[in-house]
Amino acid sequence: MKPLFSVPFLTFLFFYFYSVPTLSSYVYDASATTTNVINSTDFIRTSCSATLYPDICYTSLYGYANAIQKDPARLARAAISVSLSKARNMAVYVSNLSREADYGADPRASAALHDCFSNMGDAVDEIRGSLKQMQRVVAPGSESFRFQMGNVQTWMSAALTDEETCTDGFEDVADGTMKTEVCKRAAKVKKFTSNALALVNSYAEKGTM
């Protein structure tokens, strides 16, 4: 029995009804996605202008524009997550240096590194706690929201203090490459935490107005 439609004709139907709409949808979605990203990056840039280090804030967060959209809660969570990553890296870096310093001739440098590592470890724990709280935070406006955001603000403030304390012990350490590098890296970590705290404060303030 002769087929009702030839193979070439069936191929034409397939590409007409399936391929063309899919291509159109792809072009439309890509355009919409581009627009969303632009709006999100503008939102991130505007929000970061309220921090002490807006350039660092924007460059560290614009890569998360798709996830953040224009949501201040997501923005705060992303900033906390970035600061957590920086604090962890710093803790590992100082830990490695402290093990090397244990075999050195300068007990003050060794003590300063151990104290710095302890402070950075505390900061990591506090930032991690802040992130977990932000992931469970309720809708703005309620008493529970104020309580949860108060916890986040307290922990992020404590983390910033611990990061600042990290370098206090180096005042009595002789100047050198190690001291300079540790203090420089610690100062950079503090900037990320400061920015995250500023975005947390902004979100908490808007949510309790």
C-alpha positions in Angstrom: 0.0 0.0 0.0 1.4 3.4 -1.0 2.1 5.7 2.0 -0.2 8.7 2.4 2.7 11.2 2.7 6.2 10.9 1.2 9.2 11.0 3.5 10.4 14.5 2.2 6.9 15.9 3.0 6.9 14.5 6.5 10.3 15.9 7.1 9.1 19.3 6.0 6.1 19.1 8.4 8.4 18.2 11.3 10.7 21.1 10.8 7.9 23.5 10.1 5.8 22.7 13.2 8.6 21.8 15.6 11.8 23.5 14.7 10.6 26.9 13.8 8.5 27.6 16.9 11.4 26.3 19.0 13.8 28.7 17.4 11.4 31.6 17.9 11.0 30.7 21.5 14.7 30.5 21.9 15.2 34.0 20.5 12.4 35.4 22.7 13.7 33.7 25.8 17.3 34.9 25.2 16.1 38.4 24.7 14.1 38.3 27.9 17.0 36.7 29.8 19.3 39.5 28.6 16.8 42.1 29.8 16.5 40.5 33.2 20.3 40.3 33.6 20.6 44.0 32.7 17.9 44.9 35.2 19.5 42.7 37.9 22.9 44.1 37.4 21.5 47.7 37.7 19.8 46.6 40.9 23.1 45.2 42.2 25.1 48.3 41.2 22.5 50.6 42.9 22.4 48.5 46.1 26.2 48.3 46.2 26.4 52.1 46.2 25.3 52.1 49.8 28.3 50.0 50.9 31.7 51.3 51.9 33.4 49.5 49.0 30.9 49.7 46.1 33.3 48.6 43.3 34.3 45.4 45.2 30.6 44.8 46.1 29.5 45.0 42.4 32.3 43.0 40.9 31.9 40.2 43.5 28.1 40.0 43.0 27.2 40.8 39.4 28.0 37.2 38.3 25.0 36.1 40.4 22.6 38.5 38.7 20.4 35.7 37.3 19.9 34.2 40.8 19.6 37.6 42.6 17.1 39.2 40.1 15.9 42.3 42.0 15.5 40.6 45.4 17.3 42.3 48.3 17.1 39.1 50.4 18.9 37.1 47.7 21.4 39.9 47.3 22.2 39.8 51.0 22.5 36.0 50.9 24.9 36.2 48.0 27.0 38.8 49.7 27.2 36.7 52.9 28.1 33.7 50.8 30.9 35.5 49.1 32.3 36.9 52.4 32.1 33.3 53.8 34.2 32.0 51.0 36.8 34.8 51.4 37.0 34.2 55.2 37.4 30.5 54.7 40.3 31.0 52.2 41.9 33.4 54.6 41.6 30.9 57.5 43.3 28.2 55.4 46.0 30.5 54.3 46.8 31.6 57.9 46.7 28.0 59.1 49.3 27.0 56.6 51.5 29.9 57.6 51.2 29.1 61.3 52.4 25.6 60.8 55.4 26.8 59.0 56.0 29.5 61.7 56.0 26.9 64.4 59.4 25.8 63.2 60.7 29.4 62.8 62.8 31.5 65.2 60.2 34.2 65.9 57.8 33.2 68.6 55.9 36.5 68.3 55.1 35.8 64.6 54.0 32.3 65.5 51.7 33.5 68.2 50.2 36.3 66.0 49.5 33.7 63.3 47.8 31.3 65.7 45.7 34.2 67.1 44.8 35.3 63.6 43.8 31.8 62.6 41.6 31.5 65.7 39.9 34.8 65.0 39.3 33.9 61.3 37.9 30.6 62.4 35.4 32.4 64.7 34.5 34.7 61.8 33.9 31.7 59.5 31.5 30.2 62.1 29.7 33.5 62.6 29.3 34.1 58.8 28.1 30.5 58.3 25.5 31.0 61.0 24.4 34.2 59.4 23.9 32.5 56.0 21.9 29.7 57.6 19.7 32.2 59.3 19.2 34.1 56.1 18.2 30.9 54.3 15.4 30.4 56.8 14.3 34.0 57.3 10.6 34.7 57.2 8.7 37.4 55.2 9.6 41.0 56.2 7.3 42.9 58.5 6.8 40.3 61.3 8.4 40.1 64.8 10.1 36.9 63.7 11.7 38.7 60.8 13.1 41.4 63.1 14.4 38.7 65.5 16.1 36.7 62.7 17.6 39.7 61.0 18.9 40.9 64.4 20.7 37.6 64.7 22.2 38.0 61.2 23.3 41.5 62.0 24.9 40.6 65.3 26.8 37.6 63.8 28.1 39.6 60.8 29.2 42.4 63.1 31.0 39.9 65.3 32.7 38.4 62.2 33.9 41.8 61.1 35.3 42.4 64.6 37.1 39.1 64.6 38.6 39.8 61.2 39.8 43.2 62.5 41.3 41.5 65.6 43.2 39.0 63.4 45.9 41.5 62.6 46.2 43.1 66.1 48.9 40.7 67.2 51.1 41.6 64.3 51.9 45.1 65.8 54.7 43.6 67.8 56.0 41.5 64.9 58.9 42.7 62.8 58.0 44.1 59.4 58.5 41.6 56.6 56.8 39.9 53.7 54.7 37.6 55.8 53.3 40.4 58.0 52.6 42.6 55.0 50.8 39.8 53.1 48.7 38.7 56.0 47.6 42.2 56.9 46.8 42.9 53.2 44.7 39.8 52.8 42.9 40.3 56.1 42.1 43.9 55.1 40.5 42.6 51.8 38.5 40.0 53.6 37.1 42.7 55.9 35.9 44.7 52.9 33.7 41.8 51.7 32.3 41.3 55.2 31.7 45.0 55.6 29.8 45.1 52.3 27.7 42.0 53.2 26.8 43.6 56.6 25.8 46.8 54.8 23.4 44.9 52.5 22.1 42.9 55.4 21.4 46.2 57.3 19.7 47.7 54.3 17.4 44.7 53.9 16.6 44.6 57.6 15.8 48.3 57.6 13.5 48.1 54.6 11.8 45.0 56.0 10.9 46.7 59.3 9.7 50.0 57.9 
